[in-house]
């Protein structure tokens, strides 16, 4: 008789890997339900405005490899809360400015989470780019030139 294979309730579940209470897809969907996402074409139209700050929350290696939106403020996802909070020793004054903050990542998942966090922390005029930087490029958005490798 062949040994029986334990029935898994969810993909990836084993005795040593219990089911997640929430998946990343659930977290992103919850964030998207309470934030403002702007179409990439709308975001492209905002580029260059003095009252808008594009916030690139991607990893520095992604930015070095793929580039970023011209003039974007770079803030890795892991430092976001520290840089927003005016009581944090890591606070960045840009987040205290009365501007619209448009967060983006590659596909829009991390930026949805970042936008929700910023909103929950009290930033009032926040949004993310639906579909992220990939959608920005597909909509004709221009990236800053990559620095020359030395």
Beta strands, then each sheet from edge to edge (+ up, - down):
strand 1: 37-38
strand 2: 52-56
strand 3: 73-74
strand 4: 100-104
strand 5: 126-129
sheet 1: 1+ 5+ 4+ 2+ 3+
end
